[in-house]
Amino acid sequence: MVRKYFGTDGIRGRANGVITAELALRVGQATGLVFRRGEHRHRVVIGKDTRLSGYMIETALIAGFTSVGMDVLQLGPMPTPAVAMLTRSMRADLGVMISASHNPFDDNGIKLFGPDGYKLSDEVEREIEGLIDGDIAKRLANSRDLGRAKRIDGVHDRYIEFAKRTLPRNLSLEGLRVVLDCANGAAYRVAPGALWELGADVVSIGVEPDGFNINRECGSTAPEALRRKVREMRADIGIALDGDADRVVIADEQGHLVDGDQLLAVIAESWSEDGRLAKPGVVATVMSNLGLERHLQSLKLALIRTPVGDRYVLEHMREHGYNLGGESSGHIILSDYTTTGDGLVAALQVLAVVKKQNKPVSQVCHRFNALPQVLKNVRYRSGKPLENSKVRSVIENAEQRLNGHGRLVVRPSGTEPVIRVMGEGDDKALVEEIVDGIVDVLTDHAA
């Protein structure tokens, strides 16, 4: 069954285009009804990033939840992993994050968490979708049972303490100069505070949100500002989060970038040495570099691949007992601590290894040589270009040409109308030729 509203990471689209106040109201009502279980006073926590449209969506969601009898606790700007953590910590029936993650400010989205702090299953999302477009007027609360809404204080401190407790009690970051780019997003207050309290010399950028500048020439998807600042300040490390702080990119002391695959390797090796890996392996997606897979094999660790999306990584981790997983984009899931990707907590694990080994980040975070990888996007208006017979034929031919010396992944994005074409292999020229050929034929059939 094709879902109408939910993608791979909640509901996302252009604010006041796809994500309207009316839709947010209906989402609040439908989700509230699905999660009304028992006669207790139900409550939902709502966090958001710094987009201008967050005010509109938050207000509409509150109207929806209160209209079905749920109380609302407003957290204000908070990272997605903080909302997930607080949902559990505060014994809420539901958690909501208003964010479009790494997208520009004019997009927004709604992410939902169950009372256990985990993202919802496909089955629950389908149930919610059925109610969004249904007639729920008769199921609204009566006048005496309407919910209340209020803003709560102290949540920033709770998350900072939570993040700090993921490190050994005696570990200090004193002596480390850290450039931190918060993408003018949800972590602009909590992330600098956590690093400073741990003893680091923190140089913060991307901490002046104005409703429009989230992810704009800053953050993990535009890390050039981070790289420049690291070199300028002669910092030991640079840390860039995205708009909702569930992903991270690292820059070493020379300003060179370290992606999520290298971070997975760093943490996996450290945890393996300390006996902290629940199982001898790491869960990642089909987009992770083949170099990571080969490196882990040399450590006698497996790389288990899932479809793209941190929810699929997490589902496999939970089902099969792994406690480390993530994506090359920088979503790192440490299930001993979190129920979703957490950029700050992942960065702290890397900093712990840097302190332990007392080596430059360029040495600590270079665990393998990545195979040449080419990723290109093809935007399309409608239809299903990948079902075209000519497109399928070109893809099949490309896979035969790689002949086991590389990988090819061609897939539709779950968050925007583009086809992503990724190829990697030992022969860079061949990979580029193959990807360009697929992009050309897709472009011809993507109108």
C-alpha positions as a Markdown table, in Angstrom:
| # | Residue | x | y | z |
|---|---|---|---|---|
| 1 | Met | 0.0 | 0.0 | 0.0 |
| 2 | Val | 1.4 | 3.4 | -1.1 |
| 3 | Arg | 1.3 | 5.9 | 1.7 |
| 4 | Lys | -0.1 | 9.3 | 0.9 |
| 5 | Tyr | 1.5 | 11.4 | 3.6 |
| 6 | Phe | 4.4 | 9.6 | 5.3 |
| 7 | Gly | 7.8 | 9.2 | 3.7 |
| 8 | Thr | 10.9 | 7.5 | 5.1 |
| 9 | Asp | 11.2 | 10.1 | 7.9 |
| 10 | Gly | 7.7 | 11.3 | 8.8 |
| 11 | Ile | 5.7 | 13.8 | 6.8 |
| 12 | Arg | 7.7 | 16.4 | 4.9 |
| 13 | Gly | 7.2 | 19.0 | 2.2 |
| 14 | Arg | 6.9 | 22.7 | 1.4 |
| 15 | Ala | 5.6 | 24.7 | 4.3 |
| 16 | Asn | 2.1 | 26.1 | 3.6 |
| 17 | Gly | 2.2 | 24.1 | 0.4 |
| 18 | Val | 2.3 | 20.4 | 1.4 |
| 19 | Ile | 2.6 | 21.0 | 5.1 |
| 20 | Thr | -0.4 | 23.3 | 5.8 |
| 21 | Ala | -2.0 | 24.3 | 9.1 |
| 22 | Glu | -5.0 | 22.2 | 8.1 |
| 23 | Leu | -2.9 | 19.1 | 7.5 |
| 24 | Ala | -1.1 | 19.6 | 10.8 |
| 25 | Leu | -4.4 | 19.9 | 12.6 |
| 26 | Arg | -5.6 | 16.7 | 11.1 |
| 27 | Val | -2.3 | 14.9 | 11.9 |
| 28 | Gly | -2.7 | 16.0 | 15.5 |
| 29 | Gln | -6.2 | 14.8 | 15.7 |
| 30 | Ala | -5.5 | 11.5 | 14.0 |
| 31 | Thr | -2.4 | 10.7 | 15.9 |
| 32 | Gly | -3.9 | 11.7 | 19.2 |
| 33 | Leu | -6.8 | 9.3 | 18.6 |
| 34 | Val | -4.5 | 6.4 | 17.7 |
| 35 | Phe | -2.5 | 7.0 | 20.9 |
| 36 | Arg | -5.4 | 7.4 | 23.3 |
| 37 | Arg | -5.1 | 4.3 | 25.3 |
| 38 | Gly | -6.8 | 4.0 | 28.6 |
| 39 | Glu | -8.5 | 6.5 | 30.8 |
| 40 | His | -5.4 | 8.4 | 32.1 |
| 41 | Arg | -4.7 | 12.0 | 31.2 |
| 42 | His | -2.8 | 11.7 | 27.9 |
| 43 | Arg | 0.0 | 14.0 | 27.0 |
| 44 | Val | 2.3 | 14.8 | 24.1 |
| 45 | Val | 5.6 | 16.6 | 23.9 |
| 46 | Ile | 6.3 | 18.8 | 20.9 |
| 47 | Gly | 9.7 | 20.1 | 19.9 |
| 48 | Lys | 10.8 | 22.0 | 16.8 |
| 49 | Asp | 13.7 | 23.4 | 15.0 |
| 50 | Thr | 14.1 | 27.1 | 14.1 |
| 51 | Arg | 12.1 | 27.4 | 10.9 |
| 52 | Leu | 9.7 | 30.3 | 10.6 |
| 53 | Ser | 6.9 | 27.9 | 9.7 |
| 54 | Gly | 7.4 | 26.0 | 13.0 |
| 55 | Tyr | 5.1 | 28.5 | 14.7 |
| 56 | Met | 2.2 | 27.8 | 12.4 |
| 57 | Ile | 2.6 | 24.0 | 12.4 |
| 58 | Glu | 3.1 | 23.9 | 16.2 |
| 59 | Thr | -0.1 | 25.9 | 16.8 |
| 60 | Ala | -2.1 | 23.7 | 14.5 |
| 61 | Leu | -0.8 | 20.5 | 16.0 |
| 62 | Ile | -1.7 | 21.8 | 19.5 |
| 63 | Ala | -5.2 | 22.5 | 18.3 |
| 64 | Gly | -5.4 | 19.0 | 16.9 |
| 65 | Phe | -4.1 | 17.3 | 20.0 |
| 66 | Thr | -6.1 | 19.3 | 22.5 |
| 67 | Ser | -9.3 | 18.8 | 20.4 |
| 68 | Val | -9.0 | 15.0 | 21.1 |
| 69 | Gly | -8.3 | 15.5 | 24.7 |
| 70 | Met | -4.5 | 15.3 | 24.9 |
| 71 | Asp | -2.4 | 17.7 | 26.9 |
| 72 | Val | 0.5 | 19.3 | 25.2 |
| 73 | Leu | 3.9 | 20.2 | 26.6 |
| 74 | Gln | 5.8 | 22.6 | 24.3 |
| 75 | Leu | 9.6 | 22.1 | 24.4 |
| 76 | Gly | 10.6 | 24.9 | 22.0 |
| 77 | Pro | 13.6 | 24.5 | 19.8 |
| 78 | Met | 15.2 | 21.1 | 20.6 |
| 79 | Pro | 17.1 | 18.4 | 18.7 |
| 80 | Thr | 15.1 | 15.5 | 17.4 |
| 81 | Pro | 17.0 | 13.0 | 19.6 |
| 82 | Ala | 16.2 | 15.2 | 22.6 |
| 83 | Val | 12.5 | 15.0 | 21.8 |
| 84 | Ala | 12.7 | 11.3 | 21.6 |
| 85 | Met | 14.6 | 11.1 | 24.9 |
| 86 | Leu | 12.2 | 13.4 | 26.6 |
| 87 | Thr | 9.2 | 11.5 | 25.3 |
| 88 | Arg | 10.4 | 8.5 | 27.4 |
| 89 | Ser | 11.8 | 10.5 | 30.3 |
| 90 | Met | 8.6 | 12.4 | 30.8 |
| 91 | Arg | 6.3 | 9.4 | 30.3 |
| 92 | Ala | 4.5 | 11.1 | 27.5 |
| 93 | Asp | 2.2 | 9.1 | 25.3 |
| 94 | Leu | 3.6 | 10.6 | 22.1 |
| 95 | Gly | 6.5 | 12.8 | 20.9 |
| 96 | Val | 6.4 | 15.2 | 18.0 |
| 97 | Met | 9.3 | 16.9 | 16.2 |
| 98 | Ile | 8.6 | 19.7 | 13.8 |
| 99 | Ser | 11.5 | 19.7 | 11.3 |
| 100 | Ala | 12.6 | 19.1 | 7.8 |
| 101 | Ser | 16.0 | 18.1 | 9.0 |
| 102 | His | 18.7 | 19.2 | 6.5 |
| 103 | Asn | 16.2 | 20.7 | 4.0 |
| 104 | Pro | 16.0 | 24.5 | 3.4 |
| 105 | Phe | 13.9 | 26.7 | 5.6 |
| 106 | Asp | 10.9 | 26.8 | 3.3 |
| 107 | Asp | 10.3 | 23.0 | 3.8 |
| 108 | Asn | 9.1 | 21.6 | 7.1 |
| 109 | Gly | 7.9 | 18.3 | 8.5 |
| 110 | Ile | 6.4 | 16.3 | 11.3 |
| 111 | Lys | 8.2 | 13.4 | 12.9 |
| 112 | Leu | 6.4 | 11.2 | 15.4 |
| 113 | Phe | 7.7 | 9.1 | 18.3 |
| 114 | Gly | 5.8 | 6.5 | 20.3 |
| 115 | Pro | 5.9 | 6.5 | 24.2 |
| 116 | Asp | 9.1 | 4.3 | 24.0 |
| 117 | Gly | 10.9 | 7.1 | 22.1 |
| 118 | Tyr | 11.1 | 5.2 | 18.8 |
| 119 | Lys | 9.8 | 6.3 | 15.5 |
| 120 | Leu | 6.4 | 4.8 | 14.5 |
| 121 | Ser | 6.1 | 1.6 | 12.5 |
| 122 | Asp | 4.7 | 1.5 | 9.0 |
| 123 | Glu | 1.6 | -0.1 | 10.4 |
| 124 | Val | 0.9 | 2.7 | 12.8 |
| 125 | Glu | 1.6 | 5.3 | 10.2 |
| 126 | Arg | -0.9 | 3.7 | 7.9 |
| 127 | Glu | -3.5 | 3.7 | 10.7 |
| 128 | Ile | -2.9 | 7.4 | 11.2 |
| 129 | Glu | -3.2 | 8.1 | 7.5 |
| 130 | Gly | -6.6 | 6.3 | 7.4 |
| 131 | Leu | -7.8 | 8.8 | 10.1 |
| 132 | Ile | -6.4 | 11.9 | 8.5 |
| 133 | Asp | -8.7 | 11.7 | 5.6 |
| 134 | Gly | -11.6 | 10.2 | 7.5 |
| 135 | Asp | -14.5 | 11.6 | 9.3 |
| 136 | Ile | -13.4 | 12.0 | 13.0 |
| 137 | Ala | -15.9 | 14.7 | 14.1 |
| 138 | Lys | -17.8 | 12.3 | 16.3 |
| 139 | Arg | -14.6 | 11.2 | 18.1 |
| 140 | Leu | -13.5 | 14.6 | 19.2 |
| 141 | Ala | -13.4 | 15.3 | 23.0 |
| 142 | Asn | -16.4 | 16.9 | 24.6 |
| 143 | Ser | -16.0 | 20.4 | 26.1 |
| 144 | Arg | -15.0 | 19.2 | 29.6 |
| 145 | Asp | -12.3 | 16.9 | 28.3 |
| 146 | Leu | -10.4 | 19.2 | 26.0 |
| 147 | Gly | -6.6 | 19.2 | 26.5 |
| 148 | Arg | -4.4 | 21.9 | 27.8 |
| 149 | Ala | -1.1 | 23.3 | 26.4 |
| 150 | Lys | 1.9 | 24.9 | 28.2 |
| 151 | Arg | 5.5 | 25.6 | 27.6 |
| 152 | Ile | 7.9 | 23.9 | 30.0 |
| 153 | Asp | 11.3 | 25.0 | 31.3 |
| 154 | Gly | 14.5 | 23.1 | 32.1 |
| 155 | Val | 14.4 | 20.7 | 29.2 |
| 156 | His | 17.6 | 22.1 | 27.7 |
| 157 | Asp | 19.5 | 21.2 | 31.0 |
| 158 | Arg | 17.9 | 17.7 | 31.0 |
| 159 | Tyr | 19.2 | 17.0 | 27.5 |
| 160 | Ile | 22.7 | 18.4 | 28.2 |
| 161 | Glu | 23.0 | 16.2 | 31.3 |
| 162 | Phe | 21.8 | 13.2 | 29.3 |
| 163 | Ala | 24.4 | 13.8 | 26.6 |
| 164 | Lys | 27.2 | 14.2 | 29.1 |
| 165 | Arg | 26.3 | 11.0 | 30.9 |
| 166 | Thr | 27.0 | 9.0 | 27.7 |
| 167 | Leu | 30.8 | 9.6 | 28.5 |
| 168 | Pro | 32.8 | 8.1 | 31.3 |
| 169 | Arg | 32.4 | 10.2 | 34.5 |
| 170 | Asn | 36.1 | 11.1 | 34.7 |
| 171 | Leu | 36.5 | 12.1 | 31.0 |
| 172 | Ser | 37.2 | 15.7 | 30.3 |
| 173 | Leu | 37.6 | 17.5 | 27.0 |
| 174 | Glu | 40.0 | 20.1 | 28.5 |
| 175 | Gly | 42.7 | 20.9 | 26.1 |
| 176 | Leu | 40.6 | 20.5 | 23.0 |
| 177 | Arg | 39.6 | 23.4 | 20.9 |
| 178 | Val | 36.3 | 22.5 | 19.1 |
| 179 | Val | 34.6 | 24.4 | 16.3 |
| 180 | Leu | 30.9 | 23.6 | 16.5 |
| 181 | Asp | 28.5 | 24.5 | 13.7 |
| 182 | Cys | 24.8 | 24.1 | 14.8 |
| 183 | Ala | 23.4 | 25.0 | 11.3 |
| 184 | Asn | 21.3 | 27.8 | 12.9 |
| 185 | Gly | 19.1 | 24.9 | 13.9 |
| 186 | Ala | 17.6 | 23.1 | 16.8 |
| 187 | Ala | 20.8 | 22.5 | 18.8 |
| 188 | Tyr | 22.0 | 26.1 | 18.8 |
| 189 | Arg | 21.7 | 26.3 | 22.6 |
| 190 | Val | 22.2 | 22.7 | 23.9 |
| 191 | Ala | 25.2 | 21.6 | 21.9 |
| 192 | Pro | 27.6 | 24.4 | 22.8 |
| 193 | Gly | 26.5 | 24.1 | 26.4 |
| 194 | Ala | 27.2 | 20.4 | 26.6 |
| 195 | Leu | 30.7 | 20.7 | 25.1 |
| 196 | Trp | 31.6 | 23.7 | 27.2 |
| 197 | Glu | 30.5 | 21.9 | 30.4 |
| 198 | Leu | 32.7 | 18.9 | 29.4 |
| 199 | Gly | 35.7 | 21.3 | 29.4 |
| 200 | Ala | 36.2 | 22.0 | 25.7 |
| 201 | Asp | 37.2 | 25.4 | 24.3 |
| 202 | Val | 34.2 | 25.9 | 22.1 |
| 203 | Val | 34.0 | 28.2 | 19.1 |
| 204 | Ser | 30.4 | 28.2 | 17.9 |
| 205 | Ile | 29.1 | 29.2 | 14.5 |
| 206 | Gly | 25.6 | 28.7 | 13.1 |
| 207 | Val | 24.0 | 29.7 | 16.4 |
| 208 | Glu | 22.0 | 32.8 | 15.3 |
| 209 | Pro | 18.8 | 31.5 | 13.9 |
| 210 | Asp | 16.4 | 34.0 | 12.3 |
| 211 | Gly | 13.7 | 31.6 | 10.9 |
| 212 | Phe | 15.2 | 31.7 | 7.5 |
| 213 | Asn | 18.9 | 30.7 | 7.8 |
| 214 | Ile | 18.6 | 27.1 | 9.0 |
| 215 | Asn | 21.1 | 24.9 | 6.9 |
| 216 | Arg | 21.9 | 27.9 | 4.7 |
| 217 | Glu | 25.6 | 27.8 | 3.9 |
| 218 | Cys | 26.2 | 26.1 | 7.2 |
| 219 | Gly | 25.7 | 22.8 | 9.1 |
| 220 | Ser | 26.5 | 19.2 | 8.0 |
| 221 | Thr | 25.2 | 19.6 | 4.5 |
| 222 | Ala | 27.2 | 22.7 | 3.8 |
| 223 | Pro | 30.4 | 22.2 | 5.8 |
| 224 | Glu | 32.7 | 24.7 | 4.1 |
| 225 | Ala | 32.1 | 27.3 | 6.8 |
| 226 | Leu | 33.2 | 24.7 | 9.4 |
| 227 | Arg | 36.3 | 23.8 | 7.5 |
| 228 | Arg | 37.3 | 27.5 | 7.2 |
| 229 | Lys | 36.7 | 28.1 | 10.8 |
| 230 | Val | 38.7 | 25.1 | 11.9 |
| 231 | Arg | 41.7 | 26.3 | 9.9 |
| 232 | Glu | 41.3 | 29.9 | 11.0 |
| 233 | Met | 41.1 | 29.0 | 14.7 |
| 234 | Arg | 43.7 | 26.2 | 14.5 |
| 235 | Ala | 41.1 | 24.0 | 16.2 |
| 236 | Asp | 41.6 | 20.3 | 17.0 |
| 237 | Ile | 38.3 | 19.3 | 15.5 |
| 238 | Gly | 35.2 | 20.6 | 13.8 |
| 239 | Ile | 31.7 | 19.3 | 14.4 |
| 240 | Ala | 28.8 | 20.2 | 12.1 |
| 241 | Leu | 25.2 | 19.2 | 13.0 |
| 242 | Asp | 22.2 | 19.5 | 10.7 |
| 243 | Gly | 19.0 | 21.4 | 11.3 |
| 244 | Asp | 17.5 | 19.0 | 13.8 |
| 245 | Ala | 20.9 | 17.7 | 15.1 |
| 246 | Asp | 20.3 | 14.0 | 14.4 |
| 247 | Arg | 23.3 | 13.8 | 12.1 |
| 248 | Val | 26.9 | 14.9 | 12.3 |
| 249 | Val | 29.9 | 15.6 | 10.1 |
| 250 | Ile | 33.4 | 15.9 | 11.5 |
| 251 | Ala | 36.3 | 18.0 | 10.2 |
| 252 | Asp | 39.9 | 17.2 | 11.3 |
| 253 | Glu | 42.5 | 19.7 | 12.4 |
| 254 | Gln | 43.4 | 20.3 | 8.7 |
| 255 | Gly | 39.8 | 21.1 | 7.8 |
| 256 | His | 39.4 | 17.8 | 5.9 |
| 257 | Leu | 35.9 | 16.2 | 6.2 |
| 258 | Val | 35.2 | 12.9 | 7.9 |
| 259 | Asp | 31.9 | 11.3 | 6.9 |
| 260 | Gly | 29.6 | 9.0 | 8.8 |
| 261 | Asp | 31.2 | 5.8 | 7.4 |
| 262 | Gln | 34.6 | 6.8 | 9.0 |
| 263 | Leu | 32.8 | 7.7 | 12.2 |
| 264 | Leu | 31.1 | 4.2 | 12.3 |
| 265 | Ala | 34.5 | 2.7 | 11.8 |
| 266 | Val | 36.1 | 4.7 | 14.7 |
| 267 | Ile | 33.3 | 3.9 | 17.1 |
| 268 | Ala | 33.1 | 0.2 | 16.0 |
| 269 | Glu | 36.8 | -0.4 | 16.5 |
| 270 | Ser | 36.8 | 1.4 | 19.9 |
| 271 | Trp | 33.7 | -0.4 | 21.2 |
| 272 | Ser | 35.0 | -3.8 | 19.8 |
| 273 | Glu | 38.3 | -3.3 | 21.7 |
| 274 | Asp | 36.4 | -2.4 | 24.9 |
| 275 | Gly | 33.9 | -5.3 | 24.5 |
| 276 | Arg | 31.0 | -2.9 | 24.1 |
| 277 | Leu | 29.6 | -4.2 | 20.8 |
| 278 | Ala | 26.5 | -6.2 | 21.5 |
| 279 | Lys | 27.2 | -8.2 | 18.4 |
| 280 | Pro | 30.2 | -8.4 | 16.1 |
| 281 | Gly | 28.9 | -6.1 | 13.5 |
| 282 | Val | 27.6 | -2.7 | 12.4 |
| 283 | Val | 24.3 | -1.9 | 10.7 |
| 284 | Ala | 24.4 | 0.6 | 7.8 |
| 285 | Thr | 22.5 | 1.3 | 4.6 |
| 286 | Val | 23.1 | 0.4 | 0.9 |
| 287 | Met | 24.8 | 3.8 | 0.6 |
| 288 | Ser | 27.7 | 3.1 | 2.9 |
| 289 | Asn | 31.1 | 2.8 | 1.1 |
| 290 | Leu | 32.4 | -0.6 | 0.2 |
| 291 | Gly | 35.7 | 0.5 | 1.9 |
| 292 | Leu | 33.9 | 0.5 | 5.2 |
| 293 | Glu | 32.7 | -3.1 | 4.6 |
| 294 | Arg | 36.2 | -4.3 | 3.7 |
| 295 | His | 37.7 | -2.5 | 6.8 |
| 296 | Leu | 35.2 | -4.1 | 9.2 |
| 297 | Gln | 35.8 | -7.5 | 7.6 |
| 298 | Ser | 39.5 | -7.0 | 8.5 |
| 299 | Leu | 38.4 | -6.5 | 12.1 |
| 300 | Lys | 36.2 | -9.6 | 11.9 |
| 301 | Leu | 33.2 | -7.5 | 12.1 |
| 302 | Ala | 30.2 | -7.7 | 9.7 |
| 303 | Leu | 28.5 | -4.8 | 7.8 |
| 304 | Ile | 24.8 | -5.5 | 7.5 |
| 305 | Arg | 23.1 | -3.3 | 5.0 |
| 306 | Thr | 19.5 | -2.0 | 5.0 |
| 307 | Pro | 17.4 | 0.3 | 2.7 |
| 308 | Val | 18.2 | 4.0 | 3.1 |
| 309 | Gly | 16.7 | 5.7 | 6.1 |
| 310 | Asp | 17.8 | 5.6 | 9.7 |
| 311 | Arg | 14.5 | 4.1 | 10.7 |
| 312 | Tyr | 15.4 | 0.9 | 8.7 |
| 313 | Val | 18.8 | 0.8 | 10.3 |
| 314 | Leu | 17.2 | 1.1 | 13.7 |
| 315 | Glu | 14.6 | -1.5 | 13.0 |
| 316 | His | 17.3 | -4.0 | 12.0 |
| 317 | Met | 19.3 | -3.1 | 15.1 |
| 318 | Arg | 16.4 | -3.7 | 17.4 |
| 319 | Glu | 15.3 | -6.9 | 15.7 |
| 320 | His | 18.7 | -8.5 | 15.6 |
| 321 | Gly | 20.4 | -7.1 | 18.7 |
| 322 | Tyr | 23.0 | -4.7 | 17.3 |
| 323 | Asn | 23.9 | -1.5 | 19.3 |
| 324 | Leu | 25.8 | 0.4 | 16.6 |
| 325 | Gly | 24.5 | 1.6 | 13.2 |
| 326 | Gly | 24.2 | 4.5 | 11.0 |
| 327 | Glu | 24.4 | 6.2 | 7.6 |
| 328 | Ser | 27.3 | 7.7 | 5.6 |
| 329 | Ser | 25.4 | 11.0 | 5.8 |
| 330 | Gly | 26.2 | 11.1 | 9.5 |
| 331 | His | 23.1 | 9.6 | 11.2 |
| 332 | Ile | 24.8 | 7.5 | 13.9 |
| 333 | Ile | 22.6 | 5.4 | 16.2 |
| 334 | Leu | 24.0 | 4.3 | 19.5 |
| 335 | Ser | 21.2 | 2.3 | 20.9 |
| 336 | Asp | 22.8 | 1.9 | 24.3 |
| 337 | Tyr | 21.9 | 5.6 | 24.7 |
| 338 | Thr | 19.4 | 6.8 | 22.1 |
| 339 | Thr | 16.4 | 5.6 | 20.1 |
| 340 | Thr | 17.3 | 7.6 | 17.0 |
| 341 | Gly | 20.3 | 9.3 | 15.4 |
| 342 | Asp | 22.0 | 11.8 | 17.7 |
| 343 | Gly | 24.7 | 14.1 | 16.2 |
| 344 | Leu | 26.0 | 15.4 | 19.5 |
| 345 | Val | 26.2 | 12.0 | 21.3 |
| 346 | Ala | 27.9 | 10.5 | 18.3 |
| 347 | Ala | 30.4 | 13.4 | 18.2 |
| 348 | Leu | 31.1 | 12.8 | 21.9 |
| 349 | Gln | 32.0 | 9.2 | 21.3 |
| 350 | Val | 34.5 | 10.3 | 18.7 |
| 351 | Leu | 35.9 | 12.9 | 21.0 |
| 352 | Ala | 36.3 | 10.2 | 23.7 |
| 353 | Val | 38.5 | 8.2 | 21.3 |
| 354 | Val | 40.5 | 11.3 | 20.4 |
| 355 | Lys | 41.2 | 11.9 | 24.1 |
| 356 | Lys | 42.0 | 8.2 | 24.7 |
| 357 | Gln | 44.4 | 7.9 | 21.9 |
| 358 | Asn | 45.9 | 11.4 | 22.3 |
| 359 | Lys | 46.4 | 11.6 | 18.5 |
| 360 | Pro | 45.3 | 14.2 | 15.9 |
| 361 | Val | 41.8 | 13.8 | 14.6 |
| 362 | Ser | 43.2 | 13.2 | 11.1 |
| 363 | Gln | 44.8 | 10.0 | 12.4 |
| 364 | Val | 42.0 | 8.9 | 14.7 |
| 365 | Cys | 39.3 | 9.3 | 12.1 |
| 366 | His | 41.0 | 7.9 | 9.0 |
| 367 | Arg | 40.4 | 4.2 | 9.3 |
| 368 | Phe | 40.1 | 3.1 | 5.7 |
| 369 | Asn | 40.5 | 4.5 | 2.1 |
| 370 | Ala | 37.0 | 5.0 | 0.7 |
| 371 | Leu | 36.4 | 3.6 | -2.8 |
| 372 | Pro | 35.6 | 6.2 | -5.4 |
| 373 | Gln | 31.9 | 7.0 | -5.1 |
| 374 | Val | 29.7 | 9.1 | -7.4 |
| 375 | Leu | 26.3 | 10.2 | -6.3 |
| 376 | Lys | 24.0 | 12.3 | -8.6 |
| 377 | Asn | 20.3 | 13.2 | -8.3 |
| 378 | Val | 17.7 | 13.4 | -11.1 |
| 379 | Arg | 14.6 | 15.5 | -10.3 |
| 380 | Tyr | 11.3 | 14.3 | -11.7 |
| 381 | Arg | 7.8 | 15.8 | -11.8 |
| 382 | Ser | 5.6 | 12.7 | -11.6 |
| 383 | Gly | 5.3 | 9.0 | -12.4 |
| 384 | Lys | 7.8 | 6.3 | -11.8 |
| 385 | Pro | 10.8 | 6.7 | -14.0 |
| 386 | Leu | 12.5 | 3.6 | -12.7 |
| 387 | Glu | 9.8 | 1.4 | -14.1 |
| 388 | Asn | 10.6 | 2.5 | -17.7 |
| 389 | Ser | 12.0 | -0.4 | -19.7 |
| 390 | Lys | 14.8 | 1.6 | -21.2 |
| 391 | Val | 15.9 | 2.8 | -17.8 |
| 392 | Arg | 15.8 | -0.7 | -16.4 |
| 393 | Ser | 17.9 | -2.0 | -19.3 |
| 394 | Val | 20.6 | 0.6 | -18.8 |
| 395 | Ile | 20.8 | -0.2 | -15.0 |
| 396 | Glu | 21.1 | -3.9 | -15.7 |
| 397 | Asn | 23.9 | -3.3 | -18.2 |
| 398 | Ala | 25.7 | -1.1 | -15.7 |
| 399 | Glu | 25.6 | -3.8 | -13.1 |
| 400 | Gln | 27.1 | -6.3 | -15.5 |
| 401 | Arg | 29.9 | -3.9 | -16.3 |
| 402 | Leu | 30.8 | -3.5 | -12.6 |
| 403 | Asn | 31.0 | -7.3 | -12.5 |
| 404 | Gly | 31.5 | -7.6 | -8.7 |
| 405 | His | 34.2 | -4.8 | -8.5 |
| 406 | Gly | 31.8 | -2.2 | -7.2 |
| 407 | Arg | 28.2 | -1.4 | -6.3 |
| 408 | Leu | 25.3 | 0.4 | -7.9 |
| 409 | Val | 22.3 | 1.8 | -6.1 |
| 410 | Val | 19.5 | 3.6 | -7.9 |
| 411 | Arg | 16.5 | 4.6 | -5.8 |
| 412 | Pro | 13.9 | 7.2 | -5.3 |
| 413 | Ser | 14.4 | 9.6 | -2.4 |
| 414 | Gly | 11.9 | 9.2 | 0.4 |
| 415 | Thr | 11.9 | 12.9 | 1.2 |
| 416 | Glu | 11.9 | 14.7 | -2.1 |
| 417 | Pro | 11.0 | 14.0 | -5.8 |
| 418 | Val | 14.4 | 12.9 | -7.0 |
| 419 | Ile | 16.0 | 9.7 | -8.1 |
| 420 | Arg | 19.4 | 9.1 | -6.5 |
| 421 | Val | 22.0 | 7.3 | -8.5 |
| 422 | Met | 25.1 | 6.1 | -6.6 |
| 423 | Gly | 27.9 | 4.1 | -8.0 |
| 424 | Glu | 31.2 | 3.0 | -6.5 |
| 425 | Gly | 34.1 | 0.8 | -7.4 |
| 426 | Asp | 37.8 | 0.4 | -7.8 |
| 427 | Asp | 37.8 | 2.0 | -11.2 |
| 428 | Lys | 36.7 | 5.6 | -10.8 |
| 429 | Ala | 36.5 | 6.4 | -14.5 |
| 430 | Leu | 34.2 | 3.4 | -15.1 |
| 431 | Val | 32.0 | 4.4 | -12.1 |
| 432 | Glu | 31.6 | 8.0 | -13.5 |
| 433 | Glu | 30.8 | 6.7 | -16.9 |
| 434 | Ile | 28.2 | 4.3 | -15.6 |
| 435 | Val | 26.5 | 6.9 | -13.3 |
| 436 | Asp | 26.5 | 9.5 | -16.1 |
| 437 | Gly | 24.9 | 7.0 | -18.5 |
| 438 | Ile | 22.1 | 6.2 | -16.0 |
| 439 | Val | 21.5 | 9.9 | -15.2 |
| 440 | Asp | 21.2 | 10.7 | -18.9 |
| 441 | Val | 18.5 | 8.1 | -19.6 |
| 442 | Leu | 16.7 | 9.0 | -16.4 |
| 443 | Thr | 16.7 | 12.7 | -17.4 |
| 444 | Asp | 15.1 | 11.8 | -20.7 |
| 445 | His | 12.3 | 10.0 | -18.9 |
| 446 | Ala | 11.8 | 12.2 | -15.9 |
| 447 | Ala | 9.6 | 14.9 | -17.3 |
